Amino acid sequence: MPVQRNLSMEEPRQKVHRKKQAVRINQRKKSLTRMKKLITRMVVRKQIEIVIESIRSNHSIVLAEGVETEAEYLFLKNHADVKYMQGFYLGIPE
């Protein structure tokens, strides 16, 4: 005698399973996006440090232009030891 399946019971389970998979995939995508942003920031910071070192090795003054956020300002001031900066974060041009 063939086994009869109750499709009405299996269908909701499959939908729930698919939803859980979709949530996991979305969480992974968000995590990957965060990681990419973090890596990009790290690479950009390293590039800035290299440029600043190059400028200093030529005994030139470092002037950072386009400082628009507090994070940029603090990075340049504290981490890269830049003394001269300009940008909208520091003041709007008159």
URSULGI-V816610 format. One record per residue. N is the residue number from 0. RES is the residue in one small letter. SS is DSSP state (H for helix, E for strand, - for the rest). PHI is phi as a letter, one per 20 degrees, with the letter a starting at -180 (999 if undefined). Layout:
BEGIN
n:N res:RES ss:SS phi:PHI
n:N res:RES ss:SS phi:PHI
END
This chain:
BEGIN
n:0 res:m ss:- phi:999
n:1 res:p ss:- phi:f
n:2 res:v ss:- phi:e
n:3 res:q ss:- phi:e
n:4 res:r ss:- phi:d
n:5 res:n ss:- phi:e
n:6 res:l ss:H phi:f
n:7 res:s ss:H phi:f
n:8 res:m ss:H phi:e
n:9 res:e ss:H phi:f
n:10 res:e ss:H phi:g
n:11 res:p ss:H phi:f
n:12 res:r ss:H phi:f
n:13 res:q ss:H phi:f
n:14 res:k ss:H phi:f
n:15 res:v ss:H phi:f
n:16 res:h ss:H phi:f
n:17 res:r ss:H phi:f
n:18 res:k ss:H phi:f
n:19 res:k ss:H phi:f
n:20 res:q ss:H phi:f
n:21 res:a ss:H phi:f
n:22 res:v ss:H phi:f
n:23 res:r ss:H phi:f
n:24 res:i ss:H phi:f
n:25 res:n ss:H phi:f
n:26 res:q ss:H phi:f
n:27 res:r ss:H phi:f
n:28 res:k ss:H phi:f
n:29 res:k ss:H phi:f
n:30 res:s ss:H phi:f
n:31 res:l ss:H phi:f
n:32 res:t ss:H phi:f
n:33 res:r ss:H phi:f
n:34 res:m ss:H phi:f
n:35 res:k ss:H phi:f
n:36 res:k ss:H phi:f
n:37 res:l ss:H phi:f
n:38 res:i ss:H phi:f
n:39 res:t ss:H phi:f
n:40 res:r ss:H phi:f
n:41 res:m ss:H phi:f
n:42 res:v ss:H phi:f
n:43 res:v ss:H phi:f
n:44 res:r ss:H phi:f
n:45 res:k ss:H phi:f
n:46 res:q ss:H phi:f
n:47 res:i ss:H phi:f
n:48 res:e ss:H phi:g
n:49 res:i ss:H phi:f
n:50 res:v ss:H phi:f
n:51 res:i ss:H phi:f
n:52 res:e ss:H phi:f
n:53 res:s ss:H phi:f
n:54 res:i ss:H phi:f
n:55 res:r ss:H phi:f
n:56 res:s ss:H phi:f
n:57 res:n ss:- phi:e
n:58 res:h ss:- phi:l
n:59 res:s ss:- phi:d
n:60 res:i ss:- phi:e
n:61 res:v ss:- phi:e
n:62 res:l ss:E phi:c
n:63 res:a ss:E phi:e
n:64 res:e ss:- phi:d
n:65 res:g ss:- phi:m
n:66 res:v ss:- phi:f
n:67 res:e ss:- phi:d
n:68 res:t ss:- phi:c
n:69 res:e ss:H phi:f
n:70 res:a ss:H phi:f
n:71 res:e ss:H phi:f
n:72 res:y ss:H phi:g
n:73 res:l ss:H phi:f
n:74 res:f ss:H phi:f
n:75 res:l ss:H phi:f
n:76 res:k ss:H phi:f
n:77 res:n ss:H phi:e
n:78 res:h ss:H phi:e
n:79 res:a ss:- phi:e
n:80 res:d ss:- phi:l
n:81 res:v ss:- phi:e
n:82 res:k ss:- phi:e
n:83 res:y ss:E phi:d
n:84 res:m ss:E phi:b
n:85 res:q ss:- phi:b
n:86 res:g ss:- phi:q
n:87 res:f ss:- phi:f
n:88 res:y ss:- phi:f
n:89 res:l ss:- phi:e
n:90 res:g ss:- phi:r
n:91 res:i ss:- phi:e
n:92 res:p ss:- phi:f
n:93 res:e ss:- phi:e
END
